[in-house]
Amino acid sequence: MIIKLEQLTPKQIDCTELNDNERSKGQRIAYMRGMDEKQVMIQMGFITLNEFGIPRENPDYYPNEKSMAHIKIPLIDGVEKDALLAIDDKFGSDEIKEKLFKSKNVKHVYTPIVRDSEPGKDGKERPQFMKVKLDIEYNKDPSAKIKIITQLFDKDKKKIQAEGNETDKDLQKYTLEEFKQHVKYLSKIKLIITPCKVWAANATKTYGITWKVKQIVVDAPQYTSQLTCDPIFIDDDEDDGKETKITEQSLDTINTNLNQASIDESNKSTSPSEEGDSSDSDDDSSDSEQIQKPQPKKTRGKGKTK
């Protein structure tokens, strides 16, 4: 059963007890379950990626594709964010600490779902955000190219086919670069997300919830305001007062240049933020974030975690 995020209540999500994590000796994990003891699938409303998104590669923060396989989602005030805040209240409570750690007086600090970001260096405030992991095929080699199995659909809910990549029946397997061409700046996305597990890190004495995105509907952005294409003016000596027509081929060239310019803008690097959580090595490595947004005249600041 799919639950709309705006209708989600804390009692609909619970977790098992903590157990040792076979893939990470420094952590323990508990699994998230719904009222029927099954995995909970939650549908979010459309969100415009006018902030954050999928990070760029950065040797200091994201040395490989696996560390980049997540989306930072901007959250606006409203019922959906209120629902996430209510989940934060529950999992940061003494009741949950008692269940997980057998004591409410443990030193472990809860890492919230809804997190703050510092203003940019220009003083502009940025929205709160949540982080969701992309669903990828497991590979023991962290430096290997990843295969993303989070499924993509267009605005008509037609599956976006993976280009030149293997598929497993109807399951598409996308490369990271291919995935980023769809989920990019100013695209509108609707997600099916699931809380997978609670992680508890022994070294940092922190714990939190890992979220994964299973499916995304993407409404591609329209870059109508971009003017960074080749000029289409005619020379003065060719202007004889007659109406000038732009051929279909010229329009195709203009549109191609506009789209490429927007892609180039969205791939510009910005200052990394410093939100951090600790989680298991196979799924949630260091969460120091680098965010991206194509605003050449503005400089991004560093983020922080509550």
Wavefront OBJ file of the C-alpha trace (Angstrom):
o trace
v 0.000 0.000 0.000
v 1.221 3.489 -0.874
v 0.802 6.222 1.755
v 0.792 9.865 0.707
v 3.340 11.807 2.743
v 0.785 14.456 3.649
v -1.315 11.712 5.297
v 1.565 9.937 7.062
v 1.431 9.738 10.856
v 4.202 8.593 13.235
v 2.223 5.550 14.367
v 2.375 4.166 10.810
v 6.163 3.705 11.029
v 8.165 1.736 13.587
v 11.439 -0.158 13.750
v 12.862 -3.435 14.978
v 15.562 -3.708 17.635
v 19.166 -2.904 16.784
v 21.404 -5.740 15.605
v 25.007 -6.013 14.447
v 25.642 -5.022 10.849
v 27.533 -7.679 8.890
v 28.733 -5.143 6.318
v 29.977 -2.589 8.822
v 31.510 -3.619 12.131
v 31.273 -0.123 13.582
v 27.511 0.081 13.299
v 24.286 -1.573 14.248
v 21.062 -1.449 12.273
v 17.333 -1.836 12.841
v 14.810 -2.325 10.075
v 11.867 -0.009 9.442
v 8.397 -1.515 9.266
v 4.814 -0.378 8.819
v 1.767 -1.334 10.845
v 1.452 -4.531 8.783
v 5.125 -5.387 9.475
v 5.979 -4.727 5.827
v 8.094 -2.086 4.139
v 6.394 1.313 3.981
v 6.120 3.070 0.597
v 5.471 6.818 0.748
v 4.488 9.109 -2.125
v 5.634 12.719 -2.113
v 4.018 15.505 -4.113
v 5.804 17.271 -6.985
v 8.934 19.138 -5.894
v 10.907 21.588 -8.042
v 14.653 21.064 -7.779
v 15.509 24.750 -7.513
v 18.031 23.876 -4.794
v 20.368 20.973 -4.026
v 19.852 17.791 -6.113
v 22.431 15.121 -7.041
v 25.979 16.221 -6.166
v 28.924 16.511 -8.500
v 32.067 14.434 -8.118
v 34.537 15.993 -5.702
v 37.641 14.133 -4.452
v 37.273 15.585 -0.962
v 33.583 14.798 -0.523
v 32.463 12.428 -3.289
v 35.465 10.424 -4.519
v 33.363 7.859 -6.399
v 29.927 7.316 -7.903
v 28.644 5.370 -4.914
v 29.168 8.356 -2.612
v 27.250 10.558 -5.081
v 24.212 8.282 -5.358
v 21.700 10.377 -3.465
v 19.384 13.359 -3.879
v 19.081 16.277 -1.508
v 15.475 17.431 -1.736
v 14.441 20.999 -0.823
v 11.516 21.096 1.603
v 9.005 23.918 1.734
v 6.711 24.634 4.655
v 3.514 22.624 4.528
v 1.853 19.366 5.468
v 4.555 17.171 3.910
v 7.355 18.758 5.910
v 5.178 18.678 9.025
v 4.748 14.919 8.548
v 8.526 14.447 8.371
v 9.029 16.626 11.442
v 6.547 14.455 13.327
v 8.612 11.371 12.401
v 11.699 13.206 13.668
v 9.945 13.886 16.978
v 9.136 10.200 17.357
v 12.566 8.797 16.500
v 14.399 11.375 18.586
v 12.250 10.589 21.613
v 13.211 8.798 24.840
v 10.774 6.024 23.901
v 12.683 5.124 20.733
v 16.049 5.486 22.485
v 14.830 3.050 25.121
v 13.797 0.600 22.414
v 17.019 0.885 20.404
v 19.630 1.296 23.105
v 17.820 -0.125 26.151
v 18.220 3.226 27.833
v 16.907 6.731 27.247
v 20.094 8.215 28.700
v 22.441 7.051 25.918
v 24.952 9.436 24.357
v 23.754 8.723 20.810
v 22.343 11.854 19.152
v 19.569 11.588 16.581
v 20.286 12.883 13.044
v 16.993 14.405 11.832
v 15.295 13.819 8.504
v 14.581 17.539 8.074
v 17.872 19.399 8.169
v 18.952 23.033 8.066
v 21.340 24.708 5.646
v 23.320 27.832 6.365
v 22.644 30.895 4.196
v 24.824 31.438 1.160
v 27.695 33.903 1.336
v 25.376 36.441 -0.251
v 23.130 36.126 2.796
v 20.303 34.385 0.960
v 18.456 31.835 3.051
v 18.167 28.316 1.678
v 15.344 25.888 2.455
v 15.544 22.912 4.741
v 16.153 19.597 3.023
v 16.024 15.829 3.357
v 18.375 13.269 1.865
v 17.230 10.159 -0.009
v 19.541 7.470 -1.352
v 19.262 6.193 -4.899
v 18.592 2.481 -5.154
v 21.685 0.851 -6.653
v 22.858 -2.667 -7.317
v 25.169 -3.889 -4.584
v 28.843 -4.012 -5.489
v 31.657 -4.717 -3.028
v 33.990 -2.417 -4.959
v 33.169 1.171 -3.879
v 35.118 2.611 -6.824
v 33.158 0.659 -9.459
v 30.653 2.301 -11.793
v 27.214 2.005 -10.240
v 23.980 0.750 -11.764
v 20.954 2.675 -10.523
v 17.717 0.703 -10.243
v 15.571 3.575 -8.986
v 13.017 3.646 -11.804
v 12.383 6.817 -13.836
v 9.091 7.795 -15.495
v 8.138 10.801 -17.605
v 5.245 13.125 -16.743
v 2.844 10.751 -18.524
v 4.103 7.934 -16.255
v 5.791 6.177 -19.153
v 8.982 4.396 -18.133
v 12.177 6.126 -19.249
v 14.281 3.494 -20.958
v 17.925 3.136 -19.999
v 20.195 3.951 -22.935
v 22.621 1.235 -23.948
v 22.467 -0.390 -20.538
v 21.438 -3.870 -19.558
v 17.967 -4.460 -18.166
v 16.526 -7.198 -16.005
v 13.079 -7.930 -17.422
v 11.339 -4.555 -17.049
v 13.840 -3.201 -14.513
v 15.890 -0.387 -16.050
v 19.500 0.036 -14.969
v 20.755 3.585 -15.404
v 24.263 4.972 -15.259
v 24.776 7.893 -12.884
v 25.451 10.362 -15.705
v 22.338 9.218 -17.540
v 20.259 9.543 -14.375
v 21.531 13.083 -13.785
v 20.414 14.122 -17.266
v 16.825 13.527 -16.144
v 16.908 14.501 -12.455
v 18.530 17.905 -12.781
v 18.168 21.553 -11.853
v 14.624 22.940 -12.201
v 13.102 19.571 -13.028
v 9.883 18.750 -11.169
v 9.991 15.372 -9.488
v 7.503 13.191 -7.652
v 9.042 10.396 -5.587
v 8.108 7.089 -4.030
v 10.406 6.833 -1.013
v 10.812 4.280 1.746
v 12.454 4.392 5.181
v 14.748 1.354 5.017
v 16.508 1.189 8.345
v 17.814 2.922 11.426
v 21.614 3.083 11.621
v 23.571 3.652 14.833
v 27.264 4.562 14.591
v 29.432 3.564 17.527
v 32.310 5.953 16.818
v 30.294 9.164 16.405
v 27.479 8.209 18.797
v 24.859 9.208 16.262
v 21.847 7.456 14.767
v 19.244 8.185 12.114
v 16.985 6.819 9.389
v 18.136 5.800 5.904
v 15.646 6.704 3.164
v 15.704 5.322 -0.377
v 13.834 6.443 -3.479
v 12.273 3.600 -5.461
v 10.548 5.486 -8.299
v 10.591 9.038 -9.693
v 8.237 10.801 -12.084
v 10.184 13.558 -13.853
v 8.702 16.635 -15.511
v 11.624 18.041 -17.494
v 12.483 21.748 -17.034
v 11.889 24.370 -19.708
v 14.829 26.731 -20.022
v 12.951 29.476 -21.857
v 14.871 32.325 -20.227
v 18.322 31.176 -21.305
v 19.950 33.323 -23.978
v 23.376 31.673 -24.108
v 22.965 30.240 -27.626
v 24.490 31.160 -30.968
v 23.233 34.517 -32.342
v 20.395 34.382 -34.851
v 20.585 38.016 -36.032
v 20.867 38.720 -39.762
v 23.506 41.066 -41.113
v 22.427 44.666 -41.741
v 23.198 44.469 -45.469
v 20.910 41.455 -45.770
v 17.967 43.228 -44.167
v 15.879 44.406 -47.111
v 12.730 45.002 -45.085
v 11.297 41.620 -45.903
v 10.094 39.219 -43.250
v 12.864 36.912 -42.085
v 11.926 33.299 -41.475
v 13.706 30.959 -39.094
v 13.881 27.487 -40.532
v 12.918 24.375 -38.591
v 16.570 23.334 -38.639
v 17.565 26.676 -37.066
v 14.990 26.235 -34.329
v 16.331 22.777 -33.593
v 19.832 24.224 -33.302
v 18.624 26.979 -30.970
v 16.781 24.537 -28.743
v 19.787 22.227 -28.628
v 22.060 25.096 -27.628
v 19.620 26.295 -24.985
v 19.355 22.853 -23.432
v 23.106 22.287 -23.512
v 23.734 25.690 -21.945
v 21.348 24.824 -19.132
v 23.033 21.470 -18.571
v 26.431 23.191 -18.454
v 25.097 25.714 -15.951
v 23.633 23.028 -13.707
v 26.959 21.176 -13.670
v 28.922 24.137 -12.346
v 30.622 23.416 -9.060
v 29.638 25.190 -5.854
v 30.970 25.225 -2.356
v 30.476 21.973 -0.428
v 28.305 21.945 2.639
v 29.136 20.002 5.740
v 26.027 18.063 6.704
v 27.085 14.730 8.083
v 25.598 11.482 9.219
v 27.226 8.152 9.837
v 25.748 4.994 8.511
v 26.630 1.605 7.152
v 29.365 1.388 4.553
v 27.327 -0.461 1.941
v 24.619 2.157 1.798
v 25.348 5.358 3.690
v 28.965 6.387 3.675
v 30.041 9.823 4.890
v 27.289 12.339 4.275
v 29.359 15.494 3.803
v 27.457 17.127 0.984
v 28.394 19.151 -2.053
v 25.373 20.836 -3.528
v 24.797 22.391 -6.909
v 22.693 25.128 -8.400
v 23.401 27.102 -11.556
v 23.539 30.642 -10.191
v 26.755 32.154 -11.593
v 26.252 35.415 -9.703
v 25.764 33.785 -6.322
v 28.120 31.805 -4.105
v 26.912 28.894 -2.034
v 27.725 28.654 1.614
v 28.246 25.637 3.773
v 25.405 23.669 5.259
v 24.992 22.231 8.686
v 22.989 19.550 10.436
v 20.787 20.102 13.412
l 1 2 3 4 5 6 7 8 9 10 11 12 13 14 15 16 17 18 19 20 21 22 23 24 25 26 27 28 29 30 31 32 33 34 35 36 37 38 39 40 41 42 43 44 45 46 47 48 49 50 51 52 53 54 55 56 57 58 59 60 61 62 63 64 65 66 67 68 69 70 71 72 73 74 75 76 77 78 79 80 81 82 83 84 85 86 87 88 89 90 91 92 93 94 95 96 97 98 99 100 101 102 103 104 105 106 107 108 109 110 111 112 113 114 115 116 117 118 119 120 121 122 123 124 125 126 127 128 129 130 131 132 133 134 135 136 137 138 139 140 141 142 143 144 145 146 147 148 149 150 151 152 153 154 155 156 157 158 159 160 161 162 163 164 165 166 167 168 169 170 171 172 173 174 175 176 177 178 179 180 181 182 183 184 185 186 187 188 189 190 191 192 193 194 195 196 197 198 199 200 201 202 203 204 205 206 207 208 209 210 211 212 213 214 215 216 217 218 219 220 221 222 223 224 225 226 227 228 229 230 231 232 233 234 235 236 237 238 239 240 241 242 243 244 245 246 247 248 249 250 251 252 253 254 255 256 257 258 259 260 261 262 263 264 265 266 267 268 269 270 271 272 273 274 275 276 277 278 279 280 281 282 283 284 285 286 287 288 289 290 291 292 293 294 295 296 297 298 299 300 301 302 303 304 305 306
